């Protein structure tokens, strides 16, 4: 988590605190970096257990990503970061027009090789979309069982791609940030 706050790499950071009766119950920090002629957006977010619900950070992340793209529309923009939680993946994937990897559209292998060169390929799709991370999810056994038997297609897909998500393996996700993305996301939200 501290790499997002302390790294010298980002040229910009956007922090949003989530409050309940004056108490901080969560945060979302977005970082913006120049990598190989692209703007790469990463995020760190955490919430107290009672405040974890899908899509807490979605609107904030979408707005800030769009604003960044508007300032440099000639540059490619990507949200490219790890997701340790099937529930987090679902919260983003069900609301986003284009997300890779995803079961409805082909992931660009070259982008994963470029942005995640040290990652491991998933046995499910042969894309370099898995990353060992220095943290584990905090799911109890009942929550794990619920995720592993979920009927939600995004959670099922995440668990197929990353069966070791509870052992410190995260899914590396890439979301293009461009006009097509925003239009598709808008259509999906209707």
C-alpha positions in Angstrom: 0.0 0.0 0.0 2.8 2.5 0.9 4.3 2.2 -2.6 1.3 4.2 -3.9 1.9 7.0 -1.4 5.7 7.0 -1.3 6.8 6.2 -4.9 8.6 8.9 -6.9 7.2 7.5 -10.1 3.8 9.1 -10.3 3.5 12.6 -11.6 0.1 13.0 -10.0 -1.9 11.5 -7.1 -5.6 11.9 -6.3 -6.9 10.9 -2.9 -10.5 10.6 -1.8 -11.4 9.8 1.8 -14.7 8.2 2.6 -16.3 9.5 5.9 -19.2 8.4 8.1 -20.1 10.9 10.8 -16.7 12.5 10.6 -14.8 9.2 10.9 -12.6 7.9 8.0 -14.1 4.6 6.9 -12.1 4.2 3.7 -9.9 5.7 1.1 -9.1 5.5 -2.6 -5.7 6.8 -3.9 -5.1 7.0 -7.7 -1.6 7.5 -9.1 -0.8 8.6 -12.6 2.5 7.7 -14.2 4.1 8.0 -17.6 5.2 4.6 -18.8 6.3 4.0 -22.4 4.3 6.9 -23.9 1.2 5.9 -22.0 -0.4 7.2 -18.9 -0.8 4.3 -16.4 -3.3 4.7 -13.6 -3.0 2.6 -10.4 -5.2 2.5 -7.4 -5.0 1.6 -3.7 -8.2 1.4 -1.8 -9.4 0.0 1.6 -12.5 0.2 3.7 -13.5 -0.9 7.1 -15.5 -4.2 6.9 -18.9 -2.7 7.5 -18.3 -0.2 4.6 -17.2 -2.6 1.9 -19.8 -2.7 -0.8 -19.3 -2.9 -4.5 -18.5 0.2 -6.5 -17.4 2.4 -3.6 -14.5 3.8 -5.7 -15.9 3.3 -9.2 -17.3 6.8 -9.9 -14.3 8.6 -8.3 -11.9 6.5 -10.4 -13.9 6.9 -13.6 -14.1 10.7 -13.2 -10.4 11.2 -12.4 -9.3 8.8 -15.2 -11.6 10.7 -17.7 -10.2 14.0 -16.6 -6.7 12.8 -17.1 -7.5 11.5 -20.6 -9.1 14.8 -21.5 -5.9 16.6 -20.7 -3.9 14.3 -23.0 -6.3 12.5 -25.4 -3.5 11.8 -27.9 -1.7 9.6 -25.3 -2.9 6.1 -24.5 -4.3 5.8 -21.0 -4.7 2.6 -19.1 -5.8 1.6 -15.6 -3.3 -1.2 -15.0 -3.1 -2.7 -11.5 -3.7 -5.8 -9.4 -7.0 -7.0 -7.9 -6.7 -9.4 -5.0 -10.5 -9.8 -4.5 -13.0 -11.5 -6.8 -15.6 -9.1 -5.3 -13.5 -6.1 -6.3 -13.1 -7.5 -9.8 -16.9 -8.0 -10.1 -17.6 -4.5 -8.8 -15.5 -3.0 -11.5 -16.2 -5.5 -14.4 -19.9 -5.3 -14.1 -19.8 -1.5 -14.5 -17.0 -1.1 -17.0 -17.4 -1.2 -20.8 -14.0 -2.8 -21.4 -11.9 -4.6 -18.9 -9.2 -7.2 -19.6 -9.1 -10.0 -18.9 -12.9 -10.7 -19.3 -14.9 -13.6 -20.5 -16.7 -11.5 -23.1 -13.8 -10.0 -25.0 -10.3 -11.0 -26.0 -7.4 -9.6 -23.8 -4.5 -8.1 -25.7 -1.6 -10.4 -24.7 1.0 -7.8 -25.7 -0.3 -5.3 -23.2 -0.1 -7.8 -20.4 3.5 -8.8 -21.5 4.4 -5.1 -21.5 2.8 -3.9 -18.3 3.2 -7.1 -16.3 6.4 -8.7 -17.6 7.2 -10.5 -14.4 3.6 -11.9 -14.0 2.6 -15.5 -14.4 0.2 -16.7 -17.1 -3.1 -18.0 -16.0 -3.8 -21.7 -17.0 -7.3 -20.5 -18.0 -6.3 -18.0 -20.7 -2.5 -18.2 -21.1 -2.3 -14.4 -20.5 0.3 -13.0 -18.1 -2.4 -11.8 -15.7 -1.3 -13.2 -12.3 1.0 -11.5 -9.8 2.3 -12.7 -6.5 1.7 -9.9 -4.0 2.9 -9.3 -0.4 -0.6 -9.4 1.1 -3.5 -11.8 1.3 -7.3 -11.3 1.3 -9.0 -11.3 4.7 -11.8 -13.7 3.7 -13.1 -16.1 6.4 -14.0 -19.7 5.3 -17.7 -18.9 4.9 -16.8 -16.0 2.6 -14.4 -18.1 0.6 -17.0 -20.8 0.2 -19.5 -18.2 -1.0 -17.1 -16.8 -3.6 -16.1 -20.3 -4.9 -19.7 -21.3 -5.4 -21.0 -17.9 -6.6 -23.4 -17.8 -9.6 -22.1 -14.4 -10.6 -20.2 -14.7 -13.9 -17.5 -12.2 -13.0 -16.7 -13.9 -9.8 -16.7 -17.4 -11.4 -14.4 -16.1 -14.1 -12.0 -14.5 -11.6 -11.8 -17.7 -9.6 -11.1 -19.7 -12.8 -8.3 -17.3 -13.8 -6.9 -17.0 -10.3 -7.7 -20.0 -8.1 -5.0 -19.0 -5.6 -6.4 -15.5 -4.8 -6.6 -16.3 -1.1 -2.9 -17.2 -1.0 -1.3 -13.9 -2.1 -1.9 -14.1 -5.9 -3.7 -11.1 -7.4 -5.2 -10.7 -10.9 -3.5 -8.1 -13.0 -6.2 -6.1 -14.8 -6.0 -3.5 -17.6 -8.8 -1.1 -18.4 -8.3 1.2 -21.4 -9.2 4.8 -20.7 -10.6 6.5 -23.9 -13.7 7.7 -25.5 -14.9 4.3 -26.6 -14.5 3.1 -23.0 -16.6 5.9 -21.6 -19.3 5.5 -24.2 -19.5 1.7 -23.6 -19.5 2.2 -19.8 -22.3 4.8 -20.1 -24.3 2.3 -22.2 -23.7 -0.5 -19.8 -24.9 1.7 -16.9 -28.3 2.3 -18.5 
